[in-house]
Structures are given as C-alpha cells and as structure tokens.
C-alpha cells in the first residue's frame, strides 16, 4: 500500500513538473496575442551576435497556435513520462539538449529567424527513444516503445526535403543529435531494474560431514578412515 502511494506521488509530481515546463511558452504566446507585441526578434538568428539570445529565448516563441500546440503537447507528454522514469536525471538532460541544440542551430542553420521548442522536443524524443536500447531496464524499454509509437514519425522533420523547407529542420536535427549524445553520455546513470530476493541465487551450503545428521551411524563411521590399533 505504501509503495502504491509513493508511485502515485511520483506520478503526480512528474505531471506537475511537465505542466510547469510548458506553462511559460503558453503564457508568452497569450501575452503576444493579447498585447499585439510580438517577440520574434528574440528568436535565434544564426551567426549573428544579437541572434545568440535566441539560444535561450527560442523555445518560448511560436509562430501560431498550431505551432504552439504541436510542440507543447509533445513536450508535455514526453516530459511527464521522462520525469517519472529518469527523475533528476531528466532535468540535466533537458538543459544540455536546450543549450546544445540552440548553439548548433546558431552555428549551422540558415540565416533566418528560428523560433519554437521543437529542437528540445526532438532531443527529448530521441533521448527517450534510444534509452531502452542502451539499458536492460524494463521501464526504459517500455518508454522506448511508447515514444516510437507516439512520435516515431517525427524523425522525418529533421532532414531537408520539400515538407521541411519552411520549418527549422536544422533545429530539429540539432536537437536529435543532442538527445542522442546525452543518452550515450548518461547511459551508465540510467535507472536499474530492482533486484528481488527471489532473483538472488543462494550460495551453495557447505556441510560438515560431522554435522550430517541424516546419515546413519554406520555411514558416518564408514566415511571416517580406520584408526590404527594401539599396541599395549
């Protein structure tokens, strides 16, 4: 019963963490729509010094409601599952993906403004996707299968083709590479499967023949070497 309450508490805390994570981008979008003051200038502009601030602000900016809902729904689900599965490890991964994907996009992407949290979404998705392959933990393997089922098609958005010419495929690719890189680095810290008492093989018991109470007296005496007779 206590273990069930603990799991329910972890699930709620993970849910709360995911809600807080997506709350600020939603608040920024609402502010833009209500005030008419759009913050796209705070987006990431590659190889431009003022565009460096986009590394930090890009995930909070979205072009329209469809863009916002697409990113926030995926980030919410992946974060809820990720926080529950990886706990504190998730936040370190998220920070690395955020900074690395933004930095690499600034270095390599087209010289246009890049906005949105899709780079982070791709990083978290790839991290969740490969974690099960890098670990024997059943929870991580389940997370891998669920991520592949829900978001496996996302991978096509990380390559330059006709469908992605109007979106930041470079940001997607940078996020995916960042997610893969941090998964490889953190694989030794992934959660381990719990070890139960019935999974532990008992050590073989060494029995002293003197203590073998089930042997008959004649069997015990036969097991002992004959002692030499003493002459008087």
C-alpha positions in Angstrom: 0.0 0.0 0.0 2.8 2.4 0.9 4.7 1.6 -2.3 1.5 2.3 -4.3 1.1 5.7 -2.6 4.7 6.5 -3.3 4.3 5.7 -7.0 1.1 7.8 -7.2 3.0 10.7 -5.6 5.8 10.4 -8.1 3.3 10.3 -11.0 1.7 13.5 -9.7 5.0 15.3 -9.2 6.0 14.3 -12.7 2.7 15.6 -14.0 3.2 18.9 -12.2 6.8 19.3 -13.5 5.6 18.8 -17.1 2.8 21.3 -16.6 5.2 23.9 -15.3 7.6 23.2 -18.2 5.0 24.1 -20.8 3.3 26.9 -18.9 5.8 29.7 -19.8 5.7 29.2 -23.6 1.9 29.2 -23.4 2.0 32.4 -21.2 4.3 34.1 -23.7 2.0 33.2 -26.6 -1.1 34.5 -24.8 0.8 37.7 -24.0 1.7 38.2 -27.7 -1.9 37.6 -28.8 -3.5 39.9 -26.2 -0.9 42.8 -26.4 -0.1 42.6 -30.1 3.5 42.9 -29.1 5.3 40.0 -30.8 8.7 38.9 -29.6 10.0 37.1 -32.7 13.1 39.4 -32.7 14.2 37.4 -29.7 14.4 34.3 -31.8 17.6 32.7 -32.9 19.4 34.3 -35.8 22.4 32.1 -36.9 25.9 33.6 -36.9 24.6 36.9 -35.7 25.7 38.2 -32.3 22.3 39.6 -31.3 20.8 36.3 -32.5 22.7 34.5 -29.8 20.0 35.4 -27.3 17.7 33.1 -29.3 19.5 30.1 -27.8 17.8 30.9 -24.5 14.5 32.5 -25.8 13.7 30.5 -28.9 11.8 27.7 -27.0 9.4 30.2 -25.6 8.4 31.7 -29.0 5.9 30.2 -31.5 4.5 31.5 -34.8 0.9 30.5 -34.4 -1.5 28.4 -32.3 -0.9 25.2 -34.3 2.9 25.5 -33.8 2.4 26.1 -30.1 0.0 23.1 -29.6 2.2 20.8 -31.6 5.3 21.5 -29.6 3.7 21.8 -26.2 1.6 18.7 -26.4 4.6 16.6 -27.3 6.8 18.2 -24.7 4.2 17.7 -22.0 3.7 14.0 -22.7 7.5 13.3 -23.1 8.3 15.3 -20.0 5.7 13.6 -17.9 7.0 10.2 -18.8 10.6 11.3 -18.7 10.5 13.0 -15.3 8.7 9.9 -13.8 11.2 7.5 -15.4 14.5 9.4 -15.1 13.7 11.7 -12.1 16.5 14.2 -11.5 18.5 12.9 -14.5 15.8 14.3 -16.8 16.5 17.9 -15.9 20.2 17.6 -16.6 19.4 16.0 -20.0 16.9 18.8 -20.8 19.3 21.6 -20.0 22.0 20.0 -22.2 19.6 19.5 -25.1 18.3 23.1 -24.8 21.8 24.7 -24.9 23.4 22.3 -27.3 20.6 22.3 -29.9 20.4 26.1 -29.8 24.1 26.5 -30.1 24.5 24.1 -33.0 21.5 25.7 -34.8 23.1 29.1 -34.4 26.3 27.8 -36.0 25.0 25.7 -38.9 21.4 26.8 -39.7 20.1 29.1 -42.5 20.4 32.8 -41.8 16.7 33.2 -40.9 15.0 33.6 -37.5 14.4 30.3 -35.8 11.7 30.0 -33.1 9.9 27.3 -31.2 10.7 24.5 -28.8 10.8 21.8 -31.5 14.5 21.3 -31.1 14.0 20.5 -27.4 11.1 18.2 -28.3 13.3 16.3 -30.8 16.1 16.0 -28.3 13.8 14.6 -25.6 12.1 12.3 -28.0 15.4 10.8 -29.3 16.8 10.5 -25.7 13.6 8.6 -24.7 13.8 6.5 -27.9 17.3 5.3 -27.5 17.4 4.9 -23.7 15.8 1.4 -23.9 18.4 0.2 -26.4 21.2 1.4 -24.1 19.8 -0.2 -21.0 18.2 -3.5 -19.9 15.8 -1.7 -17.6 12.3 -2.7 -18.5 10.8 0.7 -17.7 13.2 2.3 -20.2 12.4 -0.3 -22.8 8.7 0.4 -22.3 9.4 4.2 -22.7 11.3 3.5 -25.9 8.4 1.5 -27.4 5.8 4.1 -26.4 7.9 7.0 -27.8 8.4 5.2 -31.1 4.6 4.5 -31.2 3.6 8.1 -30.5 6.4 10.2 -32.1 8.4 7.9 -34.4 7.3 9.8 -37.4 8.9 13.0 -36.1 12.3 11.8 -37.4 11.4 12.9 -41.0 11.2 16.5 -39.8 15.0 16.5 -39.1 16.0 16.3 -42.8 15.9 18.8 -45.6 13.2 18.0 -48.1 10.1 19.6 -49.5 8.0 19.2 -46.4 10.6 20.9 -44.1 11.6 23.8 -46.3 9.5 26.3 -44.3 10.4 25.0 -40.9 13.6 24.8 -38.9 14.7 21.3 -39.9 18.2 22.3 -38.7 16.9 22.9 -35.2 15.2 19.5 -35.3 18.4 17.8 -36.4 20.5 19.6 -33.8 18.0 18.6 -31.1 18.0 15.0 -32.2 21.8 14.8 -32.2 21.9 16.5 -28.8 19.4 13.9 -27.4 21.5 11.0 -28.8 24.7 12.4 -27.5 23.4 13.0 -23.9 21.9 9.5 -23.9 25.3 8.0 -24.7 27.0 10.0 -22.0 24.4 9.3 -19.3 23.7 5.6 -20.1 25.7 4.5 -17.0 23.4 6.5 -14.8 20.1 5.1 -16.2 17.8 3.6 -13.6 18.4 -0.1 -12.9 15.8 -2.8 -12.6 15.0 -3.6 -8.9 16.6 -6.8 -7.6 14.2 -9.0 -5.7 15.1 -11.7 -3.1 13.9 -14.5 -5.4 16.2 -13.3 -8.2 19.3 -13.8 -6.0 20.7 -17.4 -6.2 21.6 -18.6 -2.7 25.2 -19.6 -2.2 25.8 -23.4 -2.0 25.8 -24.6 1.6 28.9 -26.3 2.7 28.0 -29.2 5.1 30.5 -30.6 7.5 30.2 -34.5 7.4 30.3 -34.4 11.2 27.0 -32.4 11.1 25.3 -34.6 8.6 22.5 -35.6 10.9 20.6 -37.5 8.3 23.3 -40.1 7.7 23.0 -43.4 9.6 25.7 -44.1 12.2 27.3 -46.9 10.1 27.5 -44.5 7.1 29.3 -41.9 9.3 31.8 -44.5 10.6 32.4 -45.7 7.1 33.2 -42.2 6.0 36.0 -41.9 8.6 39.4 -43.5 7.9 40.2 -46.5 10.1 42.3 -45.5 13.0 45.5 -47.7 13.6 45.2 -50.1 16.5 47.3 -49.2 19.5 49.6 -51.9 20.9 49.9 -52.3 24.6 
